Amino acid sequence: METGPTTRGRRTLLIGWRPDAIKALRRLGAEVTCVLATSDDTDARTLLLDDAHTVPVRDPSSTEETLAALERFDLSVHDFDVVCSQFEFTLVNAAVVGGRRSGTTPQDALALRDKDLQKRRIRAAGIPVADSRPVVHARQLADFPHPRGVLKPLANSATRGVHAWHDADERRALAERLGESGALGPWLAEEWVDGAELHVDGVVRGGQVVFTSVGRYAQNVLAIRDGGIVASVMEHPAQRADLYERAHAVAEQAMKALGHHDGVFHMEVFEQGDRLVFGECGGRVPGGTFDEMIRLQHGVDLHEEWARAVLGLAPSVTPEPADQWYGDVFLAADAGTLRSFPGAAEVAAREGVHHVALTARPGDTLISGREASCAFVGTAVVAGRDPEETGRRLRDLAHWFAARTEVTPGQGEPPTTQGAF
């Protein structure tokens, strides 16, 4: 892999702890300093960065804390050639702190985070998207005109804090319940969108989408509220060229509308026949082990392409689709304190498993996977001879893992850094 005089030793400030991002930047010759949460300043950090390249703060999404910590460490933004983020919650901070060194503006970074601002741009560009409006106080939800819909925090991820209603009575009841609980907005209220949920991941350079990947969720993500699993099976480009063409076109329209000119993206859409309706879009690598699933399916490393974009290097996208169909599944558990669960070797021995990442440990306390899609013990990438076999293996693995996981009941706190979508 090439590193020339313009990249070797290039000083890069990464805001938000992301080990894969650090590794990718360093492979390309960058010298990386990371602003990270104090809770991330652990032994795992010391394996990648020494103290001289580590800036701990309570909250790396805070501009005030970031600037104060840099000054405390006798550092300045002007000491760096590049300021970047690969973490959902620090994208805007990186744009504000980095200025021209970040490669984007705060306004464009906000469009990749705030669901209301994002959908205003998407709607203005003529891309199909749900009707929506901001709701500041819960009582305003009672007047929302759609009998079915969803209420979302403006800038959260992974279904945290999302509420759905199925008729006008449920909508009014939700408004009353939120009001009585003292919950604070603003939120975004959206009409319900029918159709199968897909995720479109890719690489954009110079405003042009140069790589597109399409995956199909086994069930729409909100189905976790009814006991569904979070799993995805890749659509094969050789078998679904028509779908890839439509997804590529929507992705390119969306990137232009959002001002996301260089980097990677993770977008969700709903399939309605030949029509794709925009759901949401993040300017980051997808969560879970979707990155590994995409690498195995297409031969494309999204972390590498992200690092090339932020360092100003040409893309190296050369997709080589595998003959198999790959999928990813989140291995979830009931709410409570984890006592025991199958180990990585045991999971890897299951049918079709190609990659395992267990992120929780015995003694950890999790919320239920029904509450947030980011609440899981680990993830696994599975392959099959066709999408049906891969889907079956994903479901079997999820149910097997859950049946062999022991939990002491109790409600945990939602994780903030575990794999968001």
N, C-alpha and C positions, 0 to 999 in steps of 0.2 A: 504494500500500500504506500502510495507516494506521500511524502511530506517535503515540501520545498522551503526555501528561505522565507517565504511569506507566511508559513504556518508553523514551522518548527520553533518551539519556545514561545509561541504567541500567547500572551497572557490573557486568560479567560476567567471571568467571574461568573460562576454558576450559582444562581439563587434557588435554593431548595435542594435537599439531598436526593440524589438519584444516582446510585452506583453505576448503572449501565450507561448513563450519560457521561459520567466521569471517565469510564473506561474507553468509550468511543472517542471522546475528545483527546485523550492522551494517546490513543493509537495513532491519531492524526498529527501528533507532535505538539499539542497545546499544553501549556503549563496552567493547571487548573487550581483555582482557589474557590472554596465553596462556602456560601452562607447557608447554614443549616440550623434546624431546631436543636435546642439543647438536648432534647430526648433522643436525637439521632447521633449525638456525639458519644459513640460507644466504641467498643473494641472493633466492631466491623468497620468503622470509619478509619481507624488507624491502619488497617490493611491497605487502604487506598491513598489516604492523605495524611501528611504529617501536620503537626500543630501549626506550623508556619503558613499552611495553606488552608486553614480551617477558621471560620468566623462563626462561632455559636451565638444564636439569638433565641429569645423565647418564641418569637413568631416570625419566620422568614417571609411571610406575606406583608409584613409591616414595613413601610418605607422608612418611618422614623427609626425603628429599631435597627434596620439594615444600615442606614447612614451613620447612626451613632456608633454601631459596632465597628464599622470600617474605620471611623476616626479613632476609636479606642485602640485599634490595632495599628494605628499610624498608616492606614491605607486610604486611598481615594479612588473614586471611579476613574479618574484620569490615569491611574496606574495600569489600567487594563485596556486591551485592544477590543475585547468583546465582552458584553454582558448578556447573559442568556438564562433561560429557565426551561426545564422539561417537566415541570410540576404544575398541575392544574391551578393550584391556589397561589402560585408566585409569578404567573405570567405577567400580570399587570404591574406588580412591583418591579420586575426586571425591566419593563419598558420605561417606567417612571425614573428609576435610578440610573439606568443605562443611557437614556436619551438616544442619540444617534448610534451609540455603540451597541444598542440592542437590536437594531435592524427592523424595528417596528415603532409605532407610535402608541401612546397610552390609549387613544381612541380605538385603534384597531385591536389592541390587546383586549380591551373591554368587550369588543364585539365577539371575541372568542370565549368570553366568560359569562356576561350578563345575558340571560335568556331573552329578556324583553328587547334590549338593544340589538341583539343578534337577529331576532325574528323581524324586527322592523327593517333591517337591511335586506334580509332575505325576501321579505314581502315586496319591498320597493324594487327588487331586481326581477320580479315576476316569477319567482320560483314557488311552486305549490307549497303551502305551509298552513298549519292550523290557525284559525282565528284565535286571537289572544288579547289580553289586556292586563295591565298591572293592577293589583289589588293591594291597597295600603292597609286598610282595616278589614278585619274578617267579615264585618257586617255587609261590606260592599259585594261580597260573593253572592249574596242572596239575589242580586239584580243581574248576575251574569246570564246572558240569554240562551246558553246551550244546556239542554237537559242532561247530556253526558259530558264529562270533562275531567280535567286534572288540574290540581293546584300544586305549584312547585316553588321552592325557594329560588330567588333570582340567580344565584351563583353558587349553587352547591353541585354535587355530582353523585352518581351511583345510587339514585332513587332515595337518598336520605331526605326525610321531611316531605316526601311527595304524598299527596292525598288524591284519591279518585272518587268520583260519584257517578251513579248510573241513572239517576232521574232527578227531577226538580226537588222532590222531598229530601233526598239524600244531600243535595247541594245546600239546601236551607239548614238541614241538621248539622252539616259540616261547619257552616258559618257560625251557627250557635255554639257548637262545641269549641271551636277555636277561640271565639270571643270569651266564653266562660273560662277557658284555660289561661287566658292572658297572653296567648301566643301573639307575637309581634310580626308584622309584615315589614316591608312589602313582599308580596309573592307575585307569581304570574299565573293567571287563570287561562286555561286553554280548552278549546273544544276537543272532544275525543276524536282521534283519528283511527279509522279502521284499516286493516291490512297487516300483513306479516312484517315484522320488524327486521331490518337488515342493518349491518354495520359496513360502512365504506371507509377503508383506511387507505392512506396513500402519501405520496410525496409531491410537493408543489415547488417549482423553481421558476423564478422570473414571472410568476403569475400563471404559469402553465402547469397543469397536472401531468407529471411524467411517469407516475405509477399509480395504479388503482387495484385494490383488493376488495372483494365482496364476500361477506359472510352472512349466514342466515341464523338468527337465534332459534334455538329449538322451540322456545315459546317467547312471546313478547316479554320483555324484562319485568314489567309490572305483574306478570303472572306469579312471581315469587310470593306475592301477598296471599295467594291461594294454594301455596305449597309447591309451586313450580320450581324448576332448577334454572340456574343461569348457565347456559351452554350455547355454543355456536358451532356450526359446521360450515366450512368454506364452500363457496360456489366455485366450481372449477372453470377457469377461463376457456378451456378447450370445449367444454360442454355448454356453457352459458354465455357465448360471445355477445348475444343480444342484450342480456342483462348488464354485462360489463360495459357495453357501449353506452347504455342509458345512465349507469352509475357514474361513468367518467364524465359525461356531459353535465350532469347535475353537480358533481364535485367541482368542476371547473367554473361553472356559474357561481357556486357558493363561495369559492375561494376569492374570486374577484369581488363579490359583494361584501365579503368580510374583510377585505384588505389583507388577506393572508397570502403573501407573495412567495415566501421562501421558508420551507420547513416541512413538517409532516402534519397530518390531520387524522382525526377519528370522528366520523360523522355517522349519525343514525338516520335512517329513512324508513318510510313505510311503503310497501309495495301494494299498489292498487291496479292490478292488471299490468298494462304497459306504462303506467304512471307511477313516479316515485315522489312521495310527499316528504319534504324536509322535516326532520325531527329536531336534532341538536348537532352541534359541531364543536369539537375541541381542537386546539392547535398543539397537539401533543401525541406521543406514542400511546396506544391504548393500554388499558390496565390488564390485570390478571396476567396470563401468559399468552395473550393474543399476539404479542410481538413474536414469540417463539413459533406459534401456530402459523403465522404469516411467513416467517423465515423458512419453515419446513415446506409450506405449500408452494411458495413462489421463489425461494432462494434470494429474498431481499431482506436486508437487515435495516429496520427502520431507525434504530439508534445510530447506525453508521450514516444513514442519509440525513438524519437530523443534525448530526455533528458537522457533516459537510456543508449543510446549509448555513449554520451559524458561523462557520469559519470562512465562508465564501469560496469553498472549493466546488468544482464541478460535480454533479451527481454521478454515482457509479451504478445506477439501476440497470441490471441485466437480468430480468426475470427468466427463470427456468422452472416452469411449473412441474411439480411432482406428478407421478401417475396416480398416486393415492389421493383420497380426500381426508384432509385433516380437520380436527375439531378441538375445541377447548371447553373444559367444564370446571366450574367453581365447586370445590368440595366444602359444603356448608355443614353447620351443626346447629342444634337447638341453642337457645339463649342460656347462658350460664358460664360456669367455670369448667374449662376443659380438664378432664382427668386423663384420658388416654385416647389415642386414635392410631390408625394404621401408619406405619413408618413409610418413608420414601421408597425403600426397597420393595416393600410389600405392595405398594400402589403400582410401582413400575412393573411388577410381575403380572399385573392384570392384562387382559386381552387388548392388544392394540396400543398400549401406552408407550409413548415415545419421549415424554418429558414430564417431570414432576417437580413442583415447587411448593413445599410446605412452609408457610410463613408464620404459623402460630406455634406455641409451645404449651405443653401441659402446665396448667396453672393460669393461663391467660383467660380473661373473661371477655366473652363476645356477646353482642346482641344477636338475635335470631336472624338467619338469612332471609326470613320473611319481611324484615324491617328495612334492610338495605342490601343492595347487591354487592357492596364492598365487604360484607361480613362473611368471611370464610376462613377455613383452616388452611386451605391450600388450593392449588389449581393443577390441572394436568392436561397435556396435549395427547390426543388419541387419533389414530388413523384407521381407515377401513378401505375396502375395495370400491365402495360407492357411498353416496351420502346417507343412504338408509342404514348400512352397516355401521358407519361412523356414529350416526345419531343413536343407534341402539347401544353401542359400546359406551357412549357418554352417559346415557341414562343409567345403564347397569352400574357403571363405576360410581356415579353419584349416590345411588341407593345403597350399594354395598358399603361405601365409605361411611355414610350416615348411620347405617345399622351397626357398625363396629366402633362408633365413636361414643365415649362415655362422658357425660356432662352432669355436673351438679347444677340443678336448675337455679336460675336467677338472672335478672336483667342486667346486661352490661351496658357500657357506653359505646356509641357508634365510633368505629375507628376513623381517624382523619387522614391517615397516610397509606392504609392498605389499598390494594389495587382498585382504584376507581376505573370506570369504563372510559 
